[in-house]
Amino acid sequence: MNPNSALTGLIKRTQAQQQAQLLRRVRVVEQAQATRVVVDGRKLISFASNDYLGLSQHPDLIRALQNAANEWGVGSTAAHLLGGHRAPHWALEEKLSDWLGFEAALCFSSGWQANLSLLGTLLQQDDLCVQDRLNHASLLDAARLSGATLKRYQHLDIESATKQLHTTINDQDNCKALVSDGVFSMDGDLAPMHALSNLCKKNNAAFLLDDAHGIGVLGPHGQGSWAEQKLAAENIDGLMITFGKALGSFGAAVLGSRALIDGLMQFARPWIYTTATPPALASATMAAIRLVQNDANPRAHLKNLCARFQMQIRQIGLSSLDSSTPIQIILLNDATQAINWSNELEAQGFYAPAIRPPTVAQARLRITLSAAHTVEEIDLLCAALERLQLATK
Ligand SMILES: *Cc1c(COP(=O)(O)O)cnc(C)c1O
């Protein structure tokens, strides 16, 4: 191979990761039953999944998927504009608009694709995109690809966001958008929704929200983090939600005004030039939304588990982040300690991966709770964490 080929450079960078002990690796899950997974032949209680309501294996979702597959087959066979947009996609979009109170919705294959589409369509060169420093990678990349000027503000900091919104790019009247995660995926905290929305109004900026981790879990009827904070839907110019987390399915949607959705259908290249998701997945997502709308018990159970976990790790004296969401963070001194604790937990039967720099500023265990967990499982994990804490002292 040509010694200057791109691959040679990649191999060097991979080796550098390895030397820094930052190599990422895929763990193959051999079996999964609710929160129990089998990895390397060992049965573990998983505290790593985003299946916050335990819906991914719910019989209603499985049946909806099977029935729709019988009717529609597997593939959607085409892009949305060329016959791939099937009745289940359309029905899901109607359901989403109705559930969340937006004029219109559009289905995407993934949250990553939805964010690329939303930001790439709204923003152009010379526009300004202001984002929380800790926003999801897809939002940051989407802004960069759009050609807009990306300015990041200090996490949750309205003053810092205000300053960034006042950035002048040239003398023209450019478009501005402020984008935030609803629930931050590596910290579990919530964006200050009202303050951000007001700031956008004052500065004539669009307010865009990524609620991948809030949908289904927070707010009345599981509508999300914005509903939890009692922000009205009309204050959000574009809402992105994913189906692969609490809804236990796969795919994503953008919600907003009719004008936004019409514009996306004209200009969102990642949506136009891709095969529509399998219609059976849309039917499974529909089944998940019905469950979320009709049964508040799993949400209430999950809330209890989160409060119980927070209380116990405080008692143990661990350094945690304040979180009322199923994303619970235990801060550790460095990457080595995070890896050691994660390995030690695994030896004791728990799957709780370490998250290290550069993904986050400070090494941590990211523990995600689910309505499928029992109180006993939470207590077992806390007992294991306490043993680790005592052994470290
Ligand atoms: C998971 C996630 C995404 C990506 O969604 P996928 O459907 O998994 O591609 C986008 N934004 C946030 C905040 C996420 O957590």
The ligand as an SDF file (V2000), in Angstrom:
LIG
                    3D

 15 15  0  0  0  0  0  0  0  0999 V2000
  -28.8620    8.9510   20.9470 C   0  0  0  0  0  0  0  0  0  0  0  0
  -28.8870   10.3980   20.6410 C   0  0  0  0  0  0  0  0  0  0  0  0
  -28.9780   10.8600   19.3280 C   0  0  0  0  0  0  0  0  0  0  0  0
  -28.8920    9.9360   18.1430 C   0  0  0  0  0  0  0  0  0  0  0  0
  -30.0560    9.1920   17.9820 O   0  0  0  0  0  0  0  0  0  0  0  0
  -29.9830    7.8130   17.1800 P   0  0  0  0  0  0  0  0  0  0  0  0
  -31.3850    7.5120   16.8410 O   0  0  0  0  0  0  0  0  0  0  0  0
  -29.3490    6.8330   18.1060 O   0  0  0  0  0  0  0  0  0  0  0  0
  -29.1220    8.0810   15.9700 O   0  0  0  0  0  0  0  0  0  0  0  0
  -29.0990   12.2200   19.1150 C   0  0  0  0  0  0  0  0  0  0  0  0
  -29.1010   13.0890   20.1450 N   0  0  0  0  0  0  0  0  0  0  0  0
  -28.9840   12.6800   21.4310 C   0  0  0  0  0  0  0  0  0  0  0  0
  -28.9850   13.6890   22.5310 C   0  0  0  0  0  0  0  0  0  0  0  0
  -28.8530   11.3270   21.7140 C   0  0  0  0  0  0  0  0  0  0  0  0
  -28.7070   10.9140   22.9710 O   0  0  0  0  0  0  0  0  0  0  0  0
  1  2  1  0
  2  3  1  0
  2 14  2  0
  3  4  1  0
  3 10  2  0
  4  5  1  0
  5  6  1  0
  6  7  2  0
  6  8  1  0
  6  9  1  0
 10 11  1  0
 11 12  2  0
 12 13  1  0
 12 14  1  0
 14 15  1  0
M  END
$$$$
